[in-house]
Amino acid sequence: MTDDTWTTVTRLRDRLAAHQDLPPSQEILLRVLKLSEEVGEAAQAVIGATGQNPRKGVSHTWRDVEAELCDVVITAMVALRTLTPDAPEVFAAHLRRVAARMEESTPRGAERASRSGAVLTEGARDPGRDQCSQSENSRS
């Protein structure tokens, strides 16, 4: 994360706070509820990208999923910043702890595959990525 990222997140939080008259305890609750809403939209996009709803078929693209996941991340960052002005430091410290745990628990085979460059290509991840019956720009 760059300092710019957290500056933007703080601006977003400030703008949201300026448009509501809630006590701080209710504000953070609403930010967490908003996060749940965004996660639901990401799940809906995955269902649409994979065509799992027989009534709608393929209604989203993997780019829609990417955008929804970005909304989840932004909403979580705003919620964290609402909870604490030290959000950048809190996040960085937590990320370091998670990365350290991951490194400690990575099996040897996974390390070798990672070093050898054995990764999925864009096409292998989802060959039907750009199939969509609804344009990205028409979604609200």
N, C-alpha and C positions, 0 to 999 in steps of 0.2 A: 504494500500500500504506500502510496506517496502522501506527502503532507497535503497535497492538493485534494486528494480523495477525502480526507477527513475534514478539510475546510469546506468542501462541497456538502458533505454529510451534515456538518454543523449548520450551514446555511439552510439546508432543507428542514432540519429540525426546528430552527428558529422561525422559519416561515410557517410551518405547521402550528407551532406554539402561538404565533401571533394571531391566528385565526380561531382560537378556541379559548374559552374561559373555564378551564378544568383545574382542579387541584393536581399537584404533581403525581400523587398516587393513582389517580384515574387516568392521567395522561399516559403513564407507562403501561397500564393495563390495556388501554386502547391501542397502543403501538404493538403490543404482543398479539392482540386479537387481529390487527391488520396483517401481521406476519402470517397468522394461520390462514387468512384469506388468500394471501399471495401464494402460499404453498398449495392451496387448493387449485388455484389457477394454473400453477405449474403442472400439477397432476392432470388437470383437464387437458392441457396442451399435449402431454405425453399420450393420453388416451386418444386424442384427436390425431396425433402424428402417426400412431400405430393402427388407426382405424378400428379400435376396439369397441366403439359404439355402433352397433349395426344400423341404427336409425340415421346416424350422421356420416358414417364412413370416415374417410380421411378428411379431417376438417382443419388440421393444423400442420405446420411444417416443423422440422427440427430447429429452424431459426426461431419459430414461435416459442419453442421450449427454452432455447437459450435466453430469449428476452424475458420470459417468465422467471427463469432462475436468477437472472440479474435483478429483477424486481424483488425477489426473495432476499438476495444479499443486501441490496440497498435498504430495504425495509428493516432487516435485522440490524444493520449498522445504525440506522436512525433510532431504532429502539434502544440499542446499547448507548448511543450518545445521549438519548433522553434520560437514561438511567444514571449516567455518570459523565462528567466533563472529561474524565481521564480515559474515555473510550479508546483512543489510539493506543495508549500504553496497555490497557487491559486486554485489548484484542491481540496486540503483538506478543505479550507474555503468554497468553493462552495458546496462540498459534505455535509458539516455540515449544510449549509443553506437549501439544498434540503431535508435532513433528518428531520430537524426541521419543515419545512413546511408539510412534510408527516405526521409526528407525530401529528401536530396540526389539520390535516384534516382527520385523520383516524376515520371512524365510529366505534361506540362502538361494534357492532356485529363482525366486522373484528378483533378487538382486542381480543375478547373472542375466536374466531376461532383460531387465532394465538396462544394464550396461551394454548388452549386445544390440540394443536398438529394436528389440522385438515389441513393437507397439502396433495398435490398430491404425490403419489408415482411415482417412475421412470416409471413403466409400465403404470400408468394411464395417464402420460403426453403424451406418444406416444407408443402405443402397438406395432407398426411396426418399431420401432427405428432402428433395425439392417438390415432391408430389403434394399437391394441396388443392382442394376444391374451393378454398376461400383465400382471397389474397391477404397478405400480411397487412396491407394498408387499410383494408376495410374493417379490421378488428378494432374494437374500442378498448 
